[in-house]
Amino acid sequence: MNENTLLVNLRELSRNGLGAPILLVMMLAMMVVPLPPFALDMLFTFNIALALVVLMVTVYALRPLDFGVFPTVLLVATLLRLALNVASTRVVLLEGHTGTGAAGKVIEAFGEFVAGGNYAVGLVVFAILVIINFVVVTKGAGRVSEVSARFTLDAMPGKQMAIDADLNAGLITQEEARKRREDIAREADFYGAMDGASKFVRGDAVAGILILFINIIGGLSIGMAQHGLDLNTALHNYTLLTIGDGLVAQIPSLVLSTATAIIVTRVSSAQDMGGQVISQLFEKPAALGVTSGVLGMLGLVPGMPNLPFLTLAAAGGWGAWWLSQRERKAEEEIAPEPDEEQPTETRDLSWDDVAPVDIIGLEVGYRLIPLVDRQQGGPLMDRIKGVRKKLSQELGFLIQPVHIRDNLDLAPNAYRITLNGVPMGEAEIHPDRELAINPGQVFGSLPGIPTRDPAFGLEAVWIEPEQHDNAQTMGYTVVDASTVVATHLSNILQENAHELLGHEEVQHLLDGLARSAPKLVEDLVPKALPLGVVVKVLQNLLEERVPIRDIRTIAETLAEHAGRSQDAGNLTAAVRAALGRSIVQHINGLSNELPVITLDPALEQILLQSIQGTQEGGAGLEPGLAEQMHQALAEKAQQQEMGGQPAVLLVAPPIRAWLARLVRHSIPSLHVLAYSEVPDNKQIKVVATVGQAPAGLGQVATA
């Protein structure tokens, strides 16, 4: 049977679910059925090999989750070793009177060679191994596992919020978000399992001590009472056999304990443990140089071993010099070569010298250039592409490319977002730090640079990357610098989406619709409406946060009402009524009941008269009445938000547009709907009424 056939058979056993039962039956058999010395030799050797394989896998794993089955392997290896201890104890007690080779060559070799044939030395070596394993490695690994499990579970809500924030900002897809959530769940399960598995290792060390005393006391009793051995012979035979048995079990136990400590103290990285140690320990030549200097001074002290100290000092000094030379060469390769001066040619100005205004622009200070430079691994370009893709899918039209350029007039860490050449947002970030945002309830404060989230104005702190997990445990939402810029850009584009839609974009929408409904587009533009009116209607919808994905329904509604009115405001109202189901679902989900705020009939009548008395759809109200109404709407909207319900103001169609403009920026959470926009299958529940107009304020001032 070759190696491939053996692997195939093992996979087939595992696939059929027979691997684990067979292994458990073998362990039980080792405890019950006497094993010959040759079988013990093979099983002890296999136990040592298994421990070494597990140790190597933990060393070369890039992150703990790459060896997620480690807790189960640790349990199986511990049970296997305990079963071998039971089998070897039986052989030692039954055949120990025949000599030190009674339990096989492996136990005899560890007793004779490792302990030097001296059971006193063997006891000391065994005690030292047990102390190292039990007091140092196992205890430390158990404590790290316990703390890691607690911190991982405490940090889960913050990590989930960070994933949701990246998903909402369009930085990751649904599939990536699902995978990251699965990784978080697996990480919590892994550290929880490691917390329990470390107790097995600790118990195994205690069991080794007890088995040692049981074997020595039992062997002396059996050898002297049943086989008539004298004290020295019985002590020599049974003690060496027990020491060999203990050492051959404790060494794999120490190896597995070390593997446990390594895997629970690892940090996820793109390198294995060896690469991490070399890259981080010898990253700074200054550390190696100072160490070499100290060793050299110690080597010059009279009476000190000069040769070892001076040799290591020379080797360390050469290493520090070599690392510094390598850093200097790397910096020279990265530094750009100065451009040769080209002779300037004078030429006449042309229209090419008039630079067009960028529709969407991002200007960055010179310290932020690495964030937008693909050659330096800048992540911001991919984040911006994700924002454009997400907004294009949500709003219904293609978001224009973002033109990025450096601006020396900005602060080194500052960036500026512009729309049509006009600055819309500006902030400073720290690319070497992460932003911990306070979502409203956190459990502690963080050291760092206090600031506010540029997108939503929440309190935040720029922290060091090492504080990432601690901040999430306290309830903060932690994002990197590129995510801060991308989220700010996404928020600005959403609020000003109507400025991004022009004639070209609308023509592309109509061309796409013409492939499925050519007659509809032909009858709409330019027969029924000019393109400019269609553009204005779509801009009005976007300004009120209504997506234009359903371009077919919009076009059909415009074609139907174009014969009655060419006014963009009236056509927008008609389109909103046609999109009512989509608008209400976006506000209130699939709930059948829609909680709304209404106006008092007297107040609504005053507003209707005011609208009818003006020529441009504005309302001329007495200032006191307008202020009271605005304050009351703000209070009702806040009450709805605190109750976890959407704030919806339901009014008559003629005054909806005016009220929407009134509260758009001052009360952004309030949605203003007309009666005609509520679908027939929705039940309206009036939760509040904005009050009666005070006496004496019924007169309408028209302008």
N, C-alpha and C positions, 0 to 999 in steps of 0.2 A: 504494500500500500504506500503510494508516494505522498508527498506533502499536500498536493492539491486535493487528492482524494480525502485525506484526513480533514482538511478545512471544509470541504463540501459536506462531509458527514457531520461535523460539528455544527455547521450552519443549519443543516436539516434537523438535528436534534433540538436546537434552539427554536427553530421555526415551529416545530411540533409541540413545543412546551414541555419537552422531556428533560432538558438540560438541568434545570433546577431540582426536580425530584430525584434524578439519578445522583446528583452531587450530595443531596441531603441523605439519601440512603447509604452512600459510601461513607459519610461521616459517622452515621449511626453504626455501621458495620465495624469501623475502626474502634469504636468504643466498646463493642460487644465481642467481636471475633478476635482471637489472638492472632497477631501478625508476626511473620517470621522476620529475622533481622534484616534480610535483603529488602523486604518490602518497606521496613522502617527507613532504611538508607535512601531508597528511591523517593519516599514521601517527604522526608526531611529535606532532601536536595530540591525537590519540587517546591517546597514551602519557601526556601531561600530564594530560588529563582523567581517565584511569584512576587515576593516582596521587592526584589530588585527591579522587576518590570514595572511595578506600580510606581516606584520611586522615579524611574526614568520618564514615565509618562507625565507625572506631575511636574518634572523639571522642564520638559519640552512643551507643555501646554501653554498656549498664549493667554488663556484666561481660565478661571476656575470652571466655568460652565462647559468648557471643551471636554472636561472629564467629569461630567455630571453623574456618572454611575459610580463614582469613587466611594460614597458612603456604603453602598451595597457590597462593592468589592472588599472594602475594609471589614465589614461584618463577616463575609464568607471566609476571608483569610484568617480572621481571629478565631472563628469556629473550627476551621481546619487545624489550626495550631493547637487548640485546646483538645481536639479529638486525638491528635498525635501525642499530646502529653499523656492522655489516658492510656493509649496503646503502649507507649514506651514505659510508663509506670508499671503496667502489668508485667512486661518483660523483665524490667529491672528487678522487681520484687520476686518473680518466679525463678529467674535464671542468674541473678546477680552473684550467687555463691560460686559460679563456675569461673568467674574472672571478669575483667573490664571489657572484654569483647562480646559479652552476652547479648547486648542490645544493638549490635550492628557496628559497622566500621565508622559511620559518621559520628555517633555518640562517643565512641572510643577515641576518635581523632580529636574531637573537641576537648575531651577530658584529659588526654595525654599531651597533645601538642600545644593547645591554647593555654592550658593551665600548667604545663610543664611537668605533668605527672605528679604534682604536689597538690593534694586536696585543700590545703590551707591557702595556697595561692589561688586556687580555683574559686574558693569561697570569696576571697577578696575581690577577684575580677568580676564574679557574678554580682556581688553587692554593689560594686561601682556601676556596672551596667544597669542594674535595677534603679539605682539612685538617679542616674542620668535620664533614664527612660521615664521613671515615675514622677520625679520631683521637677525636672527641668522641661523636657520636651513635651510629655503628655499633659502636664498641668498647664503649661503656657498655651499649647494648642487648644486645650479645652476652653480656656478663658477667652482666647481670640474667637473661637467658634461661637461661644455664647454671646459675646458683644456684637459680632458680625450679624448673627441671626436677629438680635434685637434691633440694631440700627437698620438692617435691610427692611424689616417689617415696618418700622417707623417711617422710613423714607418712601414707601410705596405710594402713598397719596400724592406726594410732591412729584414723583416721577411720572405718575399717570397724568397729572395736570400739565407737566411739561410736554408730554406726548400729545395731549389734546391741543395745547397751544401751537405746537408745530404743525399739527394737522389742520387746524383752523386757519393758520397763516399760509397754507399751501406749500410748506417746506418739505413735507413728506406725503406719500400716498396712503390710501387706506390699507394696502397690503403691508407697507413698511410700518405703519402704526400698529397693525395687528401683530407683526413679528416682534416689535419692541415690547408690546404688552406681554407676549408670551415669554420673552427673555426675562422680564421683571418677575413674572410668576415663577419661572424656573429658578431664578436667582434666590427668591425667598424660600422655595422648597429645598434648594440645595443647602443653603446655610442652616435652615432648620434641621435637615437631616444630618449635617455635619455636627451640629450641637449635640445630637443624640449619639452619633457614631463615635465621637471623642470619648464618651462614657464607656464604650466597649473597650477602647484601647486602655483606658485607665483601669478598668476591671481586669483586663488581661494581665497587666503588670502586677496587680495584687495577687491574682491567681498563681503567677509564676513563683512568687515568694512562698505562698502556702504549700504549693506542690513540692518545692525544695525541702522544706522541713518535714513534710509527710514522707517523702521518699527516704530521707536520711534516717528518721526515727523508725519508720516501718522496716527499712532494709536491715538496720542493726538488730532489731528485734527478731526478724525472720532468720537472718544469717546465724545469729548466736543461739537462738532457742531451737530452731528446726533443723539447721544444717551443722550445728556444732562448731562453727568457726570461732576462732579467738577474736578478741576485741580489735587488735590491730589489723588483722586480715579483713574482717567485716567492715571496719571503718574505711580501709583503703578501697575495697571493691565498691561498696555501695555509695560511698561519698564521691568517688571519681565518676561513677556511672550517673549519679544524680547531677553532679556539676556539668558533665558533658551534655546530659539531657536539658538542663536549664540553659546552658549557653547556646545550644543549637536552636532553642526556642526563643531566647531573649534577643539574639541578634536580628532575626527577621522582625521581631516585635519592635525593636528600636528603629529598624529601617522604615516600617510602616508608620510609626509615630512621627518620624522625620518627614515622611511624605505628607502626613496629615497637617503638620505644622507649615510645610511649604505651601500647600494648596490653599489653606485658609488665610495665609498672609500675602498671597499673590495679588497683584493689581492687574486688571486687564490691560494688555499692551499688544502692539504689533510684533513684539519680539518674545522669544522664549526667555527663561530665567537667566541663562548664561549671557545672552545678548543684553538683557537689561542691566545685569551687574557690571559688565564691561563698559557699556555706554554711559552709565550713570556714575560708577565709582571712579572711572578714570577720564571723565569728561573735562575736568578742569586741571590743566597741568600745574597750576599753582599749588594745589593740595599735595600732589606727588613731590613737587620741588621742596616745599616746607618740610615734609616728612623726611626726605633725603637729608636735608640740612641738620635736622635734629639727630638722626642716626649717625651722621658724620661727626657731630660734636661728642656724642656718647662714645663713639669709637676712638676718639683721641684722648679720652680720660684714662689716666694710668690705672692699671689693674683690671680694666674691662677687656672682654674678648675682642680685640681690635679687628681681627680678620673678618668675622661674620658681620660686624656692624659696618665696617668700611666697605665691604663687598656689596652689601645691600644698599648702602648710601650711594655708591657709584652707579649701581643698576637703576635705582630710582631717579637719580639725577639725569642719567641718559634718557630714561623714559619721559621725564618732564620736558627735556629739550626736544625730543622727537615729537611729542604731542603739540608743543607750541609751534614747531615748524609746520606741522600738518594743518593747524588752524590758520596760520598765515597764508599758506598756499590756497586753502579753501576760500579765504576772504579775497585773495587776488583774482581767483577765477570768477567769483560772483560779481566783483566790481566791474562796471561797464567801462569799456575803453573810450577815451575821449574822442569825440568826433573831429575829424579833420575839417578845418575851416574851408568852406567852399566859397569861391568868389561869388559875390552877389551880383545879380543882373537886374538892372532897372527895367521895368515894363509898365505898360499902361494898366490902369485899373479896369476891371470888368465886373460883370454881374457875379462871377465866381467868387469875388472877394467879399460879397455880402453873404454872411453865414446865416442859414435859416435858424429859426428858434427851435430848440428841442421841445417836443411835446412833453416828454417825461425826461427829466435830467436828474442826475445824482452827482454832486460835487463832493470830493473828499480831500481832507488834509493829507500831508505827505506821509504821516505815520500810518494812515489807513490804506495806503496803496497796496501793501501785501494782501489785504482782504479781497481786493478786486483783481489781482494779478494771477491768472491761471498758472503761469510758469512757477510761481512761488506757492502754489497749492491753495490760493485764496478761495474760500468757500462761498463768498457772497454772490458770485455770478450764478452759481447753481441755485442758491436760495431765491434770487430775484426771478430766475426762470420759473421756479415753482410758484412764486406769487402770481406771475403773469398767467400761468396756465390755470391756476385755481380761479382767479378773478374772471378770466375769459369764459370758463365753464359756468360760473355762477351768474354773471351779468348778461351773457348772450352775445358778446362781440369780442373781437380780438383786441387785447390791450397792446398798445404800441411798444416797441422796444425801449428799454431804458438806456439812455446815453450817459456813460460814466466818464468823468474826467477829473483830474486833480486840480485843485485850486489853492495856490500859495497864499491867497488873501485870507483863507480860513485858518483857524487854529489847527495845530498838528493833529489833534484827535477829533476834530469836528467834521461833520458832514452836513450837506444841505440838499433838500429835495425840492425840485422846481417843476412847475407845470406851465407850459407855454412861456418859459423864461421867467416866471414869477416865483420867488421863493415861497414854499408852502409849509416847510418844516425844517428845523435846524436843531442839532443836538451834538453833544460830545460823548464819545464812548472810549473805553479802554480795551484795546484788542487783546491785551495779555491778561485780562480779568474776565469774570463772568458776572452777569447782573442777576441779583437775587431780588425778585419782585414780591412785595407784600400783597397777597390777594385779598386781605381783609382781616385774617386771623392767623397770627403766628405765635410761636411759643418761645420767645427769646429774641435777643438782638444779636447782630453780627458786626464784627469789626470790619471796617472798609471805608469806602468813599460814598457818603450818602448822596442820593440824587433822586430823580423821579423818572419813571418809565416814559420815554418820549411819545409813545403811541397813545397811552390812556391816562397819563398823569398820575399813576399810582406811586406810592412811596417805594423806594428801592435802594439797594446798596451794591456797589461794585466790590466784589470779593475776589480773593485768590482762588485759583482752580482747586487747590487742596481742600477748600471749605465746601465744595459742591455737595457732598453727601450730607454733611452736617447741616447745611442750609435747608436741604430738602426734608430732613428729619424734623426741623423746626416748623415746617409748613410753607416755606418760601417756594416760589416757582423760579427755577434757575435756568437761564438761557445764556448762550454765548453772544459775543458782540455782533457777529454777522446776523444772528436771529433778531437782535434788537433793531438793526437797520431794516431788515426785511419786513418785520412786523409794522414798523413805523411807515414804511413805504406802502404796504398793503392797506393800512388804515386810511392814509391820505388818498390813495387811488379810489377806495370805496366811497369816501365822502365826496369826491369830485369826479365821479365817473361820467357825469353829463358833459364835462369839459373835454373828455377824451373822445367823444363821439362826434364825428363830423360827416360831411357829405360823402367822402370816400368810403368810410366805414359803413354808412347806411346803404350805399350803392352795392357794396359787397354782400350785405345781408339780403338785399332784394335780388341780386344775381343768384345767390344760393337758393332763395325761395323759388325763383323762376324755373329752376330745374325740376321741381316737383309740382309747382302750381303756376305754369306760365301765363294762363289766362288771367289769374288774379293780379299778378304784377303788371300785366299789360293794361288792365282796366284801371289800376290805381295810379300809376305814375307813367306819363304825365296827364293822362286823360282826366282823372278825377281830382287829383291833388298835385301841386308842384312838389318837387323833391324837398325844397326848403321847409315846407310845412310838415312833411313826414319826419324830417330831422328834428324839428322843434318838438314834436309830440314825443318822440323817443327820448330826447333830452329831458323833457319834463318828467317822464316816467323814471328815468335814472336818478334825477335830482331828488325824487321822493322814495328812493331805495326800492323801486319796483324793477325786477329784472326784465329784460326784453328777449328772453330765450324763445318764448312762444310767438315768434314773428308772424306765423301764419294767422293766429287769432287777431293779432294787432292789425295786420293788413286787411283782413276781412272786415273788421269793425270800421276802419278808416274808409274803406270803399263803400260801406253801407251808409255812413253818416256824412260823407263828403258832399252829397247833394243838398243837405240841410244847412251845413255851416262849413266855412273855410277857416274858422278861428281855431288856433292851436289849443287854446284853453278848453273850449267846448269839446273838441275832438279828444283831448287828453282825458276828460271826464268820462266820455263814452268808452274809451279803451279801458280805463280803470274798472268800469262796471263790468265789461266783458272778462276782465282778468280777476274778478272779485274772488272766485274760489281759490286761485293761486295766492292772492294777497292775504286772504284770511288764514289760509293754511300756513303760510310763512310766519304769520304772527302767533297763531294759537295752535298749530299742529293739527292733529286729527280729531281733537275734541269737538263734540257736537254742540257744546254750550260755549257761547262767546260772551265774556263779561265786558260790559261797556260803561262808559261815562257819558251822560247826556247833558244838554243844556236845558235850563228852565225855559218853557215855551215863551214866556214874555221876553227873556233875554235873546232867544233865538229869533223872535219876530223883530226885535230891534236891529239885530245883525242883518237880517234879510232886507229890511228897509234901507239900511245903510249901504248894502251892496247895490241895491237897485237905484240908489240915489247918486251913485258915482259912475263915471264914464269908463274907468279902466279896471274895474273889478276890485278896487280897493274899498276900504270901509272907513268912514269918518265918524269915529266914536268920541264921546266925551272922555278925556284922559283918565278920570277917576274910575269910570266903568271898565275901561280897557285894562287898567292896572289890577283892579279887583278880580276881574275874570282870569287874567293871566296867573295871579297868585293862587287862586282857587284851583285852577287846572294843574299847577305844579304840585300842590299839596295832594290832590287826588291821585296823580300819577305816581308820586312817591309812596303813597299807601298801597297802591296796587303792586308796585315793585317789591316792597317789604313783605307782602303776602305771597310772593312767588307767582303772581299772575301778570299777564300783559296789560299795559295801560292803553286803552282804546277809547277814543272820543268819537261818538257817533252823532253826526249832524246832518242837516239838510244839504242836498247836493250843491245849491248855489253858493253856500258859504264855506264849503269844505276846502277849496284851494286857498282862500284867504287865511283861514285858521291854520292850515298846514304850514304856510309861510311864516305865520306869527310864532309858532312854537318849534319850528324846525331846529333852530340852533339853541334856543333857551331851554327847551324841554325835549331833548332828542329821543327820550324813551317813549314819548307819547305818539301813538299812531292815530291819525285823523282819517276816519272813514265816512263815506256818505251812505245814506240808507240804501241806495241802489247797488252798492258794492258788496253787501252781505248776501251770500247765497241763500236760496230758499231752504236748504236742508240744515241750516244752522239756527239754533235757538239763542235768542238774545236775552241776556240777563243784565238788567240795569243795576249796577252796584253803587252808583253815586250820581248825583245831579248837581251841576254847578248852578248856584242859587239865583234867587229872585233879584231882578234889577232893582236897586234902591229907588225910592221915590225922588222925582226931580231929575233923574238921569235919563228919562225916556226920549229926550229930544236928540235928534240925530244931526250932527254938524256935517254938512256935505262940502266938498271942495272940488 
